[in-house]
Amino acid sequence: MKFFVKLLALLIPNKNLRHRLRQWKGFETKTDKLQKDVEHIKTMLMHMSYPGDCPAATGILRGVQLELLNKLKYYTDMMDRYQIPYWLDFGTLLGAVRHKGFIPWDEDVDIAIRREDRDKLLQMAKENDITCEMINGENALVRFVVMQLPGYSLHIDIFGYQSVKGQTEQEASMIDRDMFKFNQKQPAFNQTYQKKILAYLEQKEKEGHGDRTIYVRGAESYITGCRHMIIREDILFPLGKISFEGLEFKVPGKYIEYLTDIYGDFMLWPSFFRTASTVPKMDSETRRIFANYMQ
């Protein structure tokens, strides 16, 4: 019966009728039913609590988070000594505000700097034997490798924000729209493409007619899930501080507006649940090595 219903659905020219036919209960698959159950659970959770009520991670994932925390403190203290302004970014900043620490299902750390401080950061890494990876080329995203295990690495991503001075509100909005278009071409994001983006931002600064300074994300690596690709200087600076897992770290001065620009209402449950993607894939040997290291 379902075979004939599927065939009929393909032959119907009207899209609305095809959609209604697929919604018919007799045509519902196990995947459809499971998806409905998931949506129902999410709806109940939204009415019962909010994400900040979630308990902290446990087991190997919590061990990963605590090791990242130790290195985050070590690196950021060093950045202070080298006079490199930094701030918690993306999920790490969200965790600090909403959970007072790591998001329970998170397994990495995101911080940010001004791109003009990038050379100082690399010099710091070189002088202190910090293992670095460059994502998308030599002039792109910097990643500090905390620990390398078979098939798995702990890392801290350091995003560089490009300043663009002398912009009007309208010019800033146009840059925001254009950066969305640039970041939609993720498969093409390489050194050549990055140079085009930086050249575009340099040209926009030369052509600016205002007095506003903005900072642009996505100039050195593909970024998805952001509502806006620019941030006003007055939202970012002067930097403030916030408690993260009981330790103080720097954050954007107006971090509520900053997070809202990225996620919208960030105190609600996310539209999709992104569980730890790498930790569950650790093989038994990698888990044993990491557990011994943590002891």
Contacts in CASP RR format, 6 or more apart in sequence:
PFRMAT RR
TARGET T0000
AUTHOR 0000-0000-0000
METHOD contacts of the structure
MODEL  1
MKFFVKLLALLIPNKNLRHRLRQWKGFETKTDKLQKDVEHIKTMLMHMSY
PGDCPAATGILRGVQLELLNKLKYYTDMMDRYQIPYWLDFGTLLGAVRHK
GFIPWDEDVDIAIRREDRDKLLQMAKENDITCEMINGENALVRFVVMQLP
GYSLHIDIFGYQSVKGQTEQEASMIDRDMFKFNQKQPAFNQTYQKKILAY
LEQKEKEGHGDRTIYVRGAESYITGCRHMIIREDILFPLGKISFEGLEFK
VPGKYIEYLTDIYGDFMLWPSFFRTASTVPKMDSETRRIFANYMQ
1 26 0 8 1.000
2 26 0 8 1.000
2 27 0 8 1.000
5 21 0 8 1.000
5 24 0 8 1.000
5 26 0 8 1.000
5 27 0 8 1.000
6 27 0 8 1.000
8 21 0 8 1.000
9 18 0 8 1.000
9 21 0 8 1.000
9 22 0 8 1.000
9 27 0 8 1.000
10 18 0 8 1.000
12 18 0 8 1.000
12 21 0 8 1.000
21 27 0 8 1.000
42 269 0 8 1.000
45 269 0 8 1.000
46 268 0 8 1.000
46 269 0 8 1.000
50 267 0 8 1.000
50 268 0 8 1.000
50 269 0 8 1.000
51 98 0 8 1.000
51 99 0 8 1.000
51 103 0 8 1.000
51 267 0 8 1.000
51 268 0 8 1.000
51 269 0 8 1.000
51 270 0 8 1.000
52 98 0 8 1.000
52 99 0 8 1.000
52 267 0 8 1.000
54 99 0 8 1.000
54 104 0 8 1.000
55 104 0 8 1.000
56 62 0 8 1.000
56 99 0 8 1.000
56 102 0 8 1.000
56 104 0 8 1.000
57 65 0 8 1.000
57 102 0 8 1.000
57 104 0 8 1.000
57 105 0 8 1.000
57 276 0 8 1.000
60 279 0 8 1.000
60 282 0 8 1.000
60 287 0 8 1.000
60 290 0 8 1.000
60 291 0 8 1.000
61 105 0 8 1.000
61 107 0 8 1.000
61 276 0 8 1.000
61 279 0 8 1.000
63 290 0 8 1.000
63 294 0 8 1.000
64 107 0 8 1.000
64 154 0 8 1.000
64 279 0 8 1.000
64 290 0 8 1.000
65 102 0 8 1.000
65 106 0 8 1.000
65 107 0 8 1.000
65 245 0 8 1.000
66 294 0 8 1.000
67 146 0 8 1.000
67 147 0 8 1.000
67 154 0 8 1.000
67 294 0 8 1.000
68 108 0 8 1.000
68 109 0 8 1.000
68 146 0 8 1.000
68 154 0 8 1.000
68 156 0 8 1.000
69 102 0 8 1.000
69 244 0 8 1.000
69 245 0 8 1.000
69 247 0 8 1.000
71 109 0 8 1.000
71 144 0 8 1.000
71 146 0 8 1.000
71 154 0 8 1.000
71 156 0 8 1.000
72 109 0 8 1.000
72 111 0 8 1.000
72 156 0 8 1.000
72 249 0 8 1.000
73 247 0 8 1.000
73 249 0 8 1.000
75 130 0 8 1.000
75 144 0 8 1.000
75 156 0 8 1.000
76 86 0 8 1.000
76 111 0 8 1.000
76 249 0 8 1.000
76 250 0 8 1.000
78 124 0 8 1.000
78 128 0 8 1.000
79 85 0 8 1.000
79 86 0 8 1.000
79 113 0 8 1.000
79 121 0 8 1.000
79 124 0 8 1.000
82 120 0 8 1.000
82 121 0 8 1.000
82 123 0 8 1.000
82 124 0 8 1.000
83 120 0 8 1.000
84 113 0 8 1.000
84 117 0 8 1.000
84 120 0 8 1.000
84 121 0 8 1.000
84 124 0 8 1.000
85 113 0 8 1.000
85 114 0 8 1.000
85 117 0 8 1.000
85 239 0 8 1.000
85 250 0 8 1.000
86 111 0 8 1.000
86 112 0 8 1.000
86 113 0 8 1.000
86 158 0 8 1.000
86 250 0 8 1.000
87 93 0 8 1.000
87 111 0 8 1.000
87 112 0 8 1.000
87 236 0 8 1.000
87 239 0 8 1.000
87 250 0 8 1.000
87 251 0 8 1.000
87 252 0 8 1.000
88 96 0 8 1.000
88 110 0 8 1.000
88 111 0 8 1.000
88 112 0 8 1.000
88 242 0 8 1.000
88 244 0 8 1.000
88 249 0 8 1.000
88 250 0 8 1.000
88 251 0 8 1.000
89 110 0 8 1.000
89 111 0 8 1.000
89 112 0 8 1.000
89 159 0 8 1.000
90 110 0 8 1.000
90 159 0 8 1.000
90 262 0 8 1.000
91 103 0 8 1.000
91 106 0 8 1.000
91 110 0 8 1.000
92 102 0 8 1.000
92 106 0 8 1.000
92 109 0 8 1.000
92 110 0 8 1.000
92 111 0 8 1.000
92 244 0 8 1.000
93 110 0 8 1.000
93 251 0 8 1.000
93 252 0 8 1.000
93 255 0 8 1.000
93 258 0 8 1.000
93 259 0 8 1.000
94 103 0 8 1.000
94 259 0 8 1.000
94 263 0 8 1.000
94 266 0 8 1.000
95 101 0 8 1.000
95 102 0 8 1.000
95 103 0 8 1.000
95 106 0 8 1.000
95 244 0 8 1.000
96 242 0 8 1.000
96 243 0 8 1.000
96 244 0 8 1.000
96 249 0 8 1.000
96 251 0 8 1.000
97 242 0 8 1.000
97 255 0 8 1.000
97 256 0 8 1.000
97 259 0 8 1.000
97 266 0 8 1.000
98 266 0 8 1.000
98 267 0 8 1.000
100 243 0 8 1.000
100 244 0 8 1.000
100 245 0 8 1.000
100 246 0 8 1.000
101 244 0 8 1.000
101 245 0 8 1.000
101 246 0 8 1.000
102 245 0 8 1.000
105 273 0 8 1.000
105 274 0 8 1.000
105 275 0 8 1.000
105 276 0 8 1.000
106 276 0 8 1.000
107 276 0 8 1.000
107 277 0 8 1.000
107 278 0 8 1.000
107 279 0 8 1.000
108 154 0 8 1.000
108 155 0 8 1.000
108 156 0 8 1.000
108 157 0 8 1.000
109 155 0 8 1.000
109 156 0 8 1.000
109 157 0 8 1.000
110 156 0 8 1.000
110 157 0 8 1.000
110 159 0 8 1.000
111 156 0 8 1.000
111 157 0 8 1.000
111 158 0 8 1.000
111 159 0 8 1.000
112 158 0 8 1.000
112 159 0 8 1.000
112 160 0 8 1.000
112 161 0 8 1.000
112 217 0 8 1.000
113 121 0 8 1.000
113 158 0 8 1.000
113 159 0 8 1.000
113 160 0 8 1.000
113 161 0 8 1.000
114 160 0 8 1.000
114 161 0 8 1.000
114 163 0 8 1.000
114 215 0 8 1.000
115 160 0 8 1.000
115 161 0 8 1.000
115 162 0 8 1.000
115 163 0 8 1.000
115 219 0 8 1.000
115 220 0 8 1.000
116 163 0 8 1.000
118 142 0 8 1.000
118 160 0 8 1.000
121 142 0 8 1.000
121 158 0 8 1.000
122 132 0 8 1.000
122 142 0 8 1.000
124 130 0 8 1.000
125 132 0 8 1.000
125 142 0 8 1.000
125 144 0 8 1.000
130 144 0 8 1.000
131 144 0 8 1.000
131 145 0 8 1.000
131 148 0 8 1.000
132 142 0 8 1.000
132 143 0 8 1.000
132 144 0 8 1.000
132 145 0 8 1.000
133 142 0 8 1.000
133 143 0 8 1.000
133 145 0 8 1.000
133 155 0 8 1.000
134 140 0 8 1.000
134 141 0 8 1.000
134 142 0 8 1.000
134 143 0 8 1.000
135 141 0 8 1.000
135 142 0 8 1.000
135 143 0 8 1.000
135 157 0 8 1.000
135 221 0 8 1.000
136 189 0 8 1.000
136 190 0 8 1.000
136 191 0 8 1.000
136 194 0 8 1.000
136 220 0 8 1.000
136 221 0 8 1.000
136 222 0 8 1.000
137 190 0 8 1.000
137 191 0 8 1.000
137 194 0 8 1.000
138 191 0 8 1.000
139 191 0 8 1.000
139 194 0 8 1.000
139 195 0 8 1.000
139 198 0 8 1.000
139 220 0 8 1.000
140 191 0 8 1.000
140 194 0 8 1.000
140 220 0 8 1.000
140 221 0 8 1.000
141 157 0 8 1.000
141 158 0 8 1.000
141 159 0 8 1.000
141 160 0 8 1.000
141 220 0 8 1.000
141 221 0 8 1.000
142 157 0 8 1.000
142 158 0 8 1.000
142 160 0 8 1.000
143 155 0 8 1.000
143 156 0 8 1.000
143 157 0 8 1.000
143 158 0 8 1.000
144 155 0 8 1.000
144 156 0 8 1.000
144 158 0 8 1.000
145 153 0 8 1.000
145 154 0 8 1.000
145 155 0 8 1.000
146 153 0 8 1.000
146 154 0 8 1.000
146 155 0 8 1.000
146 156 0 8 1.000
147 153 0 8 1.000
147 154 0 8 1.000
147 290 0 8 1.000
147 293 0 8 1.000
149 282 0 8 1.000
149 286 0 8 1.000
149 289 0 8 1.000
149 290 0 8 1.000
150 283 0 8 1.000
150 285 0 8 1.000
150 286 0 8 1.000
150 289 0 8 1.000
151 283 0 8 1.000
151 286 0 8 1.000
152 278 0 8 1.000
152 279 0 8 1.000
152 281 0 8 1.000
152 282 0 8 1.000
152 286 0 8 1.000
159 217 0 8 1.000
159 218 0 8 1.000
159 220 0 8 1.000
159 221 0 8 1.000
159 223 0 8 1.000
160 217 0 8 1.000
160 219 0 8 1.000
160 220 0 8 1.000
161 215 0 8 1.000
161 216 0 8 1.000
161 217 0 8 1.000
161 219 0 8 1.000
161 231 0 8 1.000
161 236 0 8 1.000
162 198 0 8 1.000
162 201 0 8 1.000
162 215 0 8 1.000
162 216 0 8 1.000
162 219 0 8 1.000
162 220 0 8 1.000
163 213 0 8 1.000
163 214 0 8 1.000
163 215 0 8 1.000
163 216 0 8 1.000
163 233 0 8 1.000
164 175 0 8 1.000
164 201 0 8 1.000
164 204 0 8 1.000
164 205 0 8 1.000
164 213 0 8 1.000
164 214 0 8 1.000
164 215 0 8 1.000
164 216 0 8 1.000
165 205 0 8 1.000
165 213 0 8 1.000
166 205 0 8 1.000
166 208 0 8 1.000
166 209 0 8 1.000
166 210 0 8 1.000
166 211 0 8 1.000
166 212 0 8 1.000
166 213 0 8 1.000
167 175 0 8 1.000
167 204 0 8 1.000
167 205 0 8 1.000
167 208 0 8 1.000
167 210 0 8 1.000
167 212 0 8 1.000
167 213 0 8 1.000
167 214 0 8 1.000
168 208 0 8 1.000
168 209 0 8 1.000
168 210 0 8 1.000
168 212 0 8 1.000
169 212 0 8 1.000
171 204 0 8 1.000
171 207 0 8 1.000
171 208 0 8 1.000
171 209 0 8 1.000
171 210 0 8 1.000
172 212 0 8 1.000
172 214 0 8 1.000
172 230 0 8 1.000
172 232 0 8 1.000
175 201 0 8 1.000
175 204 0 8 1.000
175 214 0 8 1.000
175 216 0 8 1.000
175 229 0 8 1.000
175 230 0 8 1.000
176 228 0 8 1.000
176 229 0 8 1.000
176 230 0 8 1.000
178 200 0 8 1.000
179 197 0 8 1.000
179 216 0 8 1.000
179 217 0 8 1.000
179 218 0 8 1.000
179 219 0 8 1.000
179 229 0 8 1.000
179 230 0 8 1.000
180 229 0 8 1.000
182 193 0 8 1.000
182 197 0 8 1.000
182 200 0 8 1.000
182 218 0 8 1.000
183 189 0 8 1.000
183 218 0 8 1.000
183 222 0 8 1.000
183 223 0 8 1.000
183 224 0 8 1.000
183 229 0 8 1.000
185 193 0 8 1.000
186 222 0 8 1.000
186 224 0 8 1.000
189 221 0 8 1.000
189 222 0 8 1.000
194 219 0 8 1.000
194 220 0 8 1.000
197 218 0 8 1.000
197 219 0 8 1.000
198 219 0 8 1.000
201 216 0 8 1.000
201 219 0 8 1.000
212 232 0 8 1.000
212 233 0 8 1.000
213 232 0 8 1.000
213 233 0 8 1.000
214 230 0 8 1.000
214 231 0 8 1.000
214 232 0 8 1.000
214 233 0 8 1.000
215 230 0 8 1.000
215 231 0 8 1.000
215 232 0 8 1.000
215 233 0 8 1.000
215 236 0 8 1.000
216 229 0 8 1.000
216 230 0 8 1.000
217 223 0 8 1.000
217 226 0 8 1.000
217 229 0 8 1.000
217 230 0 8 1.000
217 231 0 8 1.000
218 229 0 8 1.000
223 229 0 8 1.000
225 262 0 8 1.000
225 263 0 8 1.000
226 261 0 8 1.000
226 262 0 8 1.000
227 261 0 8 1.000
227 262 0 8 1.000
227 263 0 8 1.000
227 264 0 8 1.000
228 261 0 8 1.000
228 262 0 8 1.000
231 252 0 8 1.000
231 258 0 8 1.000
231 261 0 8 1.000
234 254 0 8 1.000
235 252 0 8 1.000
235 253 0 8 1.000
235 254 0 8 1.000
235 257 0 8 1.000
235 258 0 8 1.000
235 261 0 8 1.000
236 252 0 8 1.000
236 253 0 8 1.000
236 254 0 8 1.000
236 258 0 8 1.000
237 252 0 8 1.000
237 253 0 8 1.000
238 253 0 8 1.000
239 250 0 8 1.000
239 251 0 8 1.000
239 252 0 8 1.000
239 253 0 8 1.000
240 250 0 8 1.000
240 251 0 8 1.000
240 252 0 8 1.000
240 253 0 8 1.000
240 255 0 8 1.000
241 248 0 8 1.000
241 249 0 8 1.000
241 250 0 8 1.000
241 251 0 8 1.000
242 248 0 8 1.000
242 249 0 8 1.000
242 251 0 8 1.000
242 255 0 8 1.000
251 258 0 8 1.000
252 258 0 8 1.000
259 266 0 8 1.000
260 266 0 8 1.000
282 290 0 8 1.000
END
